Amino acid sequence: MEQRTLTFALNVRDFCRKLKWDVINRVYIDQLIRSSSSIGANYSEANENLGKADLKMRMKIARKEAKESTRWLTLLIVEETTLETERIRLMAESEELRKILSAIINKLA
């Protein structure tokens, strides 16, 4: 899962480099870069064995960041068909990460 979240963050970074950086997209891109990289960061911190409460909290934060990533991907202005296809793929991965994190959280309850 750590590798998967890292790959997602790298793919988002590379995707954002291809986008038009206008006054609107810049705000969304900044937020997307933060949220997409935060998924893996919080997942990694959750695995540091600081207790069940900390583990659950970090997993919830990672899940929230995955949900936010989907939101920012939705708001981006994408004009090229190939980039739109890539955005849809990234949105699907973000949603899949959210579902995986939800399953982990539910098992911790």
C-alpha positions in Angstrom: 0.0 0.0 0.0 2.9 2.4 0.7 4.2 1.8 -2.8 0.8 2.2 -4.3 0.2 5.6 -2.6 3.7 6.7 -3.6 2.9 5.8 -7.2 -0.3 7.7 -7.1 1.4 10.8 -5.8 4.0 10.6 -8.5 1.4 10.0 -11.2 -0.6 13.1 -10.0 2.6 15.2 -10.0 3.4 14.2 -13.5 -0.2 14.8 -14.6 -0.2 18.3 -13.1 3.0 19.2 -15.0 1.1 18.7 -18.2 -1.8 20.9 -17.3 -2.4 24.6 -18.2 -1.3 26.6 -15.2 -3.7 29.5 -15.3 -5.0 31.5 -12.3 -7.8 28.9 -11.7 -6.0 25.7 -12.2 -3.0 26.8 -10.1 -5.1 26.8 -7.0 -6.6 23.3 -7.7 -3.2 21.9 -8.7 -1.6 23.2 -5.5 -4.3 21.5 -3.4 -4.2 18.3 -5.5 -0.4 18.0 -5.1 -0.8 18.4 -1.3 -3.7 16.0 -0.8 -2.3 13.3 -3.2 1.1 13.2 -1.4 -0.5 13.3 2.0 -2.3 10.0 1.5 0.9 8.0 1.6 2.5 10.2 4.2 -0.3 9.6 6.6 -0.5 5.9 5.8 3.2 5.6 6.5 2.9 7.4 9.8 0.0 5.1 10.7 2.2 2.1 10.5 4.7 3.4 13.1 2.9 1.5 15.9 2.1 4.5 18.2 -1.1 2.8 19.3 -4.5 1.8 17.9 -6.0 5.2 18.3 -3.2 6.9 16.4 -3.4 4.3 13.7 -7.1 4.8 13.2 -6.7 8.6 13.2 -4.0 8.5 10.6 -5.9 6.1 8.4 -8.9 8.5 8.6 -6.8 11.4 7.6 -5.3 9.4 4.7 -8.9 8.5 3.6 -9.9 12.2 3.8 -7.0 13.1 1.6 -7.9 10.5 -0.9 -11.4 12.0 -1.0 -10.0 15.5 -1.4 -7.8 14.3 -4.2 -10.9 13.1 -6.1 -12.5 16.5 -5.5 -9.5 18.5 -6.8 -9.2 16.3 -9.9 -12.9 16.9 -10.6 -12.4 20.7 -10.4 -9.4 20.9 -12.7 -9.9 22.4 -16.2 -8.6 19.9 -18.7 -8.8 20.7 -22.3 -7.0 17.7 -24.0 -8.7 14.4 -24.5 -5.5 12.4 -23.5 -5.3 14.4 -20.3 -9.0 13.8 -19.6 -8.4 10.1 -19.9 -5.6 10.4 -17.5 -7.7 12.4 -15.1 -10.4 9.8 -15.1 -7.8 7.1 -14.4 -6.4 9.1 -11.5 -9.9 9.7 -10.1 -10.6 6.0 -10.2 -7.3 5.3 -8.3 -8.0 7.9 -5.7 -11.5 6.4 -5.1 -10.0 2.9 -4.9 -7.4 4.1 -2.3 -10.3 5.7 -0.3 -12.2 2.4 -0.4 -9.1 0.4 0.8 -8.6 2.8 3.6 -12.2 2.6 4.6 -12.0 -1.2 4.7 -8.9 -0.9 7.0 -10.6 1.6 9.3 -13.7 -0.7 9.5 -11.5 -3.6 10.5 -9.9 -1.5 13.3 -13.3 -0.7 14.8 
